[in-house]
């Protein structure tokens, strides 16, 4: 059975420090286009997954982009690890 970290996102190190190229846990290239600092809707808390962009999926036959969002710690999902988690800057 997989175990999940119990620490809060605020306890994790910041990996995404701005727009640019990053590398995912699976070794794919991720492009962060922007990081929102506030929500666009008044009265709502800031978005937890504020970094937005896409991950490149390249095969011998095709290339596609998967649009997604990340927490600044690089996490792609709230619980546990995911292949699209960002682990370092390119």
C-alpha positions, -999 to 999 in steps of 0.1 A, spaced: 0 0 0 13 34 -10 19 59 18 13 97 14 33 125 31 16 141 60 33 175 57 16 206 45 24 221 11 39 251 31 65 227 45 78 217 11 106 235 -7 98 258 -36 109 244 -69 89 265 -93 102 300 -90 88 315 -122 80 308 -158 104 285 -176 114 249 -185 113 222 -158 117 184 -156 90 161 -143 94 130 -121 92 109 -153 119 129 -171 95 148 -194 99 185 -202 73 208 -185 68 244 -194 55 268 -167 38 297 -184 28 317 -153 23 317 -116 -9 333 -103 -4 352 -70 -41 359 -65 -74 344 -76 -93 362 -104 -125 359 -84 -129 384 -56 -134 369 -21 -118 336 -29 -85 324 -13 -54 322 -36 -51 291 -57 -30 263 -42 -20 251 -76 -10 285 -90 16 275 -116 1 267 -149 16 253 -181 20 221 -200 40 189 -202 54 176 -235 46 141 -245 68 130 -274 68 96 -291 83 84 -323 50 91 -340 36 122 -324 40 151 -300 12 164 -278 9 188 -249 -10 181 -217 -21 213 -200 -20 212 -162 -12 231 -130 12 227 -101 19 239 -66 51 259 -64 66 228 -46 63 210 -79 34 188 -69 8 181 -95 -18 165 -72 -28 171 -36 -20 136 -22 11 117 -30 34 117 -60 25 119 -96 46 114 -128 39 150 -138 54 164 -105 81 189 -113 114 179 -96 139 204 -110 145 233 -133 159 225 -167 
